[in-house]
């Protein structure tokens, strides 16, 4: 089978150092398509019971989509597993070229099972698959690992995914580096990789991808590129990346400031103009992507001079910048470089440092107990050292914060919960929901914990976009569930392709479907696309229920959001438990779930979800 997908996965048994190629069942490919859908199905069925995210029974899946590796613009890959940060489902997306190489090696996904007794790397070159010892790479950061592995293989055209010290130490928000500055960042995929003693994966393939109708496919590729070129949002991404979003969030009162105490902050020293002046040298792009949102550069002045940096994206500029009160973009870029090298998710890293700053400020943490280290809002002093301590799980403070915000707060006791900004263990992204109740609902119900990439109703609440022809009242509690559900279903569906979020700012749903149809020969109308997304969403919900992280009681906002927002256009707004109950009731009803948020048998039957285990 080809037509831009192989219908085949590679299963790498780390325990026994064996390999097995398996055909994807035809009904699974029809119902789940690829990417997130395919990986979610394998995760659910390969486990069969509650699993320890860092245990040998938990699979780690790197999956491509049917359009990954073709000329369709802005396509990526996904890593899926059980999250050591939340205990539940996690899918983390990455750009660059690693996912494309999975396809060029002849697979739609690579699935790792078991645990190796000693550190290993998986190397796939054309049709040769082997494990090689990784002892010489242990302790190396992600940049050094990538360089040394390619050097030892004698070929820098390999595409590499690897972990740094944080992954080796199983820090629950460790990332996987998929080539330089491209990461599977959220949810601790790097810790799962570390628990398996898998230091790196190196791929080099020469399998050629074909499409069903080359002529029509080329037409829709051109159409997709034109839609990207015509989109004002994409034009801004090309010139500014996401850094310009700092202005939107500040004006809307949605910025995380001082660990979400406030919603506004002067963004000028962190946004795209400052980054262009201090860091950027040239544009860069992922495979076959005309957006070119990356801005490779180097810090040119000051004590961090010479540090190579990519763009400091909105999320990390906010969570490592405004959230900590740090105003110097050079310092923020350096802190993110440290995170990337150590193999730490910069979003969770910024959140846990903000939590620590709050705890020091309120007397919950004492420098005497932390080897004299203290972090304070408005200063980057000691932050690089604390990040190193976290990555190596070294010292009292490093061991404490390496647990993530939820784990650290639990260790410190009830009072610390006031400063712990997370939902179901996942640290909240850089859009404060007190001025956008629909966003709060999206955080409450996202399948991997608090996440802005599973639904973004802020576009309707604050951005001025109509939802199904109607404008949503910004601070209304009711009437947001349908928008959240539709976003979740659509995004889950297009994440089967696997599309880049930025590409969807320009490429229409119809064009995505036409790209898929002309590439695969498989009909994909709007109804089937959305039904696929809904099916995936229900399956990941079932996985989370089985893992024990989902119940009505776990879908709660952090305590700080129950306090009124002090500034910005939504000043005075906060949430109550009653607000959450109203939103969840409406959401569960729209979803067709019972009052506890569990998919009903009728819903599973309607979506043709077969839970019978295949292994």
C-alpha angles and dihedrals in degrees: 000000000000127000086137095310130070103206086224137107131194114227112200112197104205095185095058098024091236135135133215130183114211132187115237107243109253094232090052092051090049095049101036102026100197143294112047093004096053093042092048091052092051092046092052096045099039091056105041093179140036110302138193106245089222095042130104093252094063115095123216114212131194109190137181127200129239090260096044110112095021126101090265103124126246102013123153144170137255137219115209132188143115110298120239087202097057105011090233142084118320131184118180123186129213137186131202119077107300096095091049089055090056087062093044088054088059102257139108091207143001115221122196119202133179127009131279118233091223134023114285143172124215113225122191119182117171103305097342117099123183145154117231128190114266100191091114091058098049113117093020119125121243095264093049092045092053092048097044095046093052090045092052091047088051093229128088092194092080113110111229137199114187146156132234131214092294091059092046089053090047095238101180094232096046115136136216114237110220097192122314115335094350112108146173085221116165130074103016104283086151091060090052088052090049092049088058092052087240107144099175148351119217120192134187120166139170102190110131120226119223129195128215097239111017095184096052092038090056089051092054092044087057090046091051091050091049091051089053091049091050095049115100090203091055092046088056091049090053093052101033110013111216093311091098088066087079088077094050093049093046093050090047094047092241101119120118104238125177092352092319095308089126138018104216134064136155101268099183096099092051105037130091098284092057092044091051091050097045106030124002122101106159145354122259134188141198122242113311094347122137094190095082094193094164119094111196115201149127134249102257104189141035134023092320091055113145097027109136113228142177121211115305098235122219095258095053095037087056101039096041093032120031092020089060095034091244111148103179110094090202091061092046091049090050092050090051090048087055091050092049093048094045091044098245126144104248093211095055089038092057091045095051092047089051089051090051092049090054091048092051091046092052098044098251091115121043123200089223089066092045102059089265093301120136132168121206134192112261096027135084091200110132093002095110090050092048090051089053091049090052093049093050094036087233127160129358095291095044093049091046097049093041086074091068126241096297095046094045092049091050090052093049096048140241098315091060091060087078089070099038109105106192143108117221089343098307114114114242117258124240098278110091107218098207089092094042116045092184088060089052089055090050090053092047094053106031112127095234099040125266106003137155094196098069094060132354109195089162084088088066099033099045108002096065097240115142119234110222090338096311132098116232120226106246102227099029114126095201127062099038101099098082092054092048093048094048092049092048093050094046095046093047089050096050090044086069089069086046100239127181114243089230092054089058089061086076112013113084125226090246092055092049089053093048091050089053095046096048091045098047106021087232118129113238116178124178094262093054092045093054092041088054091052092049091049091053092047092053092047094052088047089055090050091052092048090052089050089054097237096110126076133118088264094056095053095086135134121233117271094246090066089062087068119082118264104248101208146021131048092312095048112155095026121126140150132254131198087252090057090053092049092051092049094045093048090053093045095049090049093051089048093051092238127137124261091274093054097256119138109247124233088247091056092048091049092048090052093044092236109169111199096183107125116244097201 
